[in-house]
Every structure is written in structure tokens, then in C-alpha cells.
């Protein structure tokens, strides 16, 4: 099952996801919006040709008639866009559900994916995130609260750097910090950082949490780190995840920031299966 997060996120226009708490989504919506009029025109043309709609005037200028119809009924554009988006979402959901079923080990049991404070937990919450995503920073304290209250929650972190070179550098540094046993300390501090994550700020945070920065720079060159990030990106694409944060819990994929009640419901559902 695949779900969309409820419309409960920040209105800060840092990402294209806006009201769904996802970074980014504007290009996809723009494409749909631009496609809307053409879909409407094509559909109306068929209706006119089939005689379902009576021509507005006795003329061969079908395009002008269609234009007049849309002006008189502007709601058809919105209905067309919503319908197209719903069909695309349904297709994405179906494909993602199949991937969750077929690639459970890649999603839930990747040994190269860092885990939270309860590595033996029975309810697994997988998060795809980017350190520069403001909604991921909003999700971090909620996830921390849940795993402290419920020792059976096992968080799995999927570094998914999609918001620029600073994000990529930070993801590589985070994975490299595991070699010094400092991933969680680094991750938590990065999620509370006030400002844009860059190479400079990443190394500042690393030093603040006791990481040997020179060793970190060397460890970041390990080809296995880039390979892990590439696997995460490929897995996100297979799950039709295009923004952050996104979660996989049990059989469900949730795209967007969720509230505490929703996450608890997802966890309970995962345990029941």
C-alpha cells in the first residue's frame, strides 16, 4: 500500500512540495498543469466529434468553439489536472507496492544503511532524507521521540541527497562518520543545524561532535560510500520517491511529512502483519 502524507506541513516555500512537506515537486506539478489544457482540448474534441456535445456555433472552427467552452466552464481545467494527477499517482502507488514486496531486504535490511538507537527493534521505519530538507528537520524530533518511547522501533536511515552538492557532501560525510562510530551524533546535530548545509558547515558539525575531520575526509573517499548513495537513489526511484522526507513502514510508502498520530498508525499496522 502506498499513501500520501496529510496536508500538515510547513508553508515555508523552501521546496516544491509546499503543502505536502516534500522537497521538491514543482516541476512535476507544472508539467501536469501544462498538460491539463491539452488533455481537456483533446477530450472535448472527441466529445464534439461524437456528437455528445453540441457545437457552440455552426462553424468549422472547432478550436474556437473549444476555447469558448473552456472560458464558459473553467472548472474543466482543474478537473482535468486533478484526474491526470490521480491516475499518475495510482500508477506510482501500484509500482511502489510491488517494489516493497520484491525488495524487502534492500529496503529494510541493508547492512550499509545506518540505524537508530534501537537496532534490534521489531517495527522498522525507513526514512529517505536530505540534510538540506526543512521538512526532514521537522521530522527528526518526532522520530527521536517515538524511538525513545518505543524501544521496538528500529529507524533505518537512507541518505538521499537530492538538494545540491552540499547535500551530497553531507551524505558522504555522514556515512564516513560510521567508521568513527559517530553517525548518530553527527546525524542528530545536522538535523538541528540552523542554516544551509554546505561542505564548510558539514565539517564544522563533524568537529563539534568529536569526529576527526582529517580522517573523515580520507574515509569519505571510500568507493563503498558513493556506491551506497547510488543504491539509495536507485531504490528511491524504483519506489517512485521523488522528494523528502519519505518513509517505508511495513507495506506502506508515505511521501511527505507526517504527524505523530499517522506515524503511530503506520507502526501499529506494520506490527500487525
C-alpha positions, 0 to 999 in steps of 0.5 A, a space after each residue: 500500500 502506498 499513501 500520501 502524507 496529510 496536508 500538515 506541513 510547513 508553508 515555508 516555500 523552501 521546496 516544491 512540495 509546499 503543502 505536502 512537506 516534500 522537497 521538491 515537486 514543482 516541476 512535476 506539478 507544472 508539467 501536469 498543469 501544462 498538460 491539463 489544457 491539452 488533455 481537456 482540448 483533446 477530450 472535448 474534441 472527441 466529445 464534439 466529434 461524437 456528437 455528445 456535445 453540441 457545437 457552440 456555433 455552426 462553424 468549422 472552427 472547432 478550436 474556437 468553439 473549444 476555447 469558448 467552452 473552456 472560458 464558459 466552464 473553467 472548472 474543466 481545467 482543474 478537473 482535468 489536472 486533478 484526474 491526470 494527477 490521480 491516475 499518475 499517482 495510482 500508477 506510482 502507488 501500484 509500482 511502489 507496492 510491488 517494489 516493497 514486496 520484491 525488495 524487502 531486504 534492500 529496503 529494510 535490511 541493508 547492512 550499509 544503511 545506518 540505524 537508530 538507537 534501537 537496532 534490534 527493534 521489531 517495527 522498522 521505519 525507513 526514512 529517505 532524507 536530505 540534510 538540506 530538507 526543512 521538512 526532514 528537520 521537522 521530522 527528526 524530533 518526532 522520530 527521536 521521540 517515538 524511538 525513545 518511547 518505543 524501544 521496538 522501533 528500529 529507524 533505518 536511515 537512507 541518505 538521499 541527497 537530492 538538494 545540491 552538492 552540499 547535500 551530497 557532501 553531507 551524505 558522504 560525510 555522514 556515512 564516513 562518520 560510521 567508521 568513527 562510530 559517530 553517525 548518530 551524533 553527527 546525524 542528530 546535530 545536522 538535523 538541528 543545524 540552523 542554516 544551509 548545509 554546505 561542505 564548510 558547515 558539514 565539517 564544522 558539525 563533524 568537529 563539534 561532535 568529536 569526529 576527526 575531520 582529517 580522517 573523515 575526509 580520507 574515509 569519505 573517499 571510500 568507493 563503498 560510500 558513493 556506491 551506497 548513495 547510488 543504491 539509495 537513489 536507485 531504490 528511491 526511484 524504483 519506489 517512485 520517491 521523488 522528494 523528502 522526507 519519505 518513509 517505508 513502514 511495513 507495506 506502506 510508502 508515505 511521501 511527505 511529512 507526517 504527524 505523530 498520530 499517522 506515524 503511530 498508525 503506520 507502526 501499529 499496522 506494520 506490527 500487525 502483519 
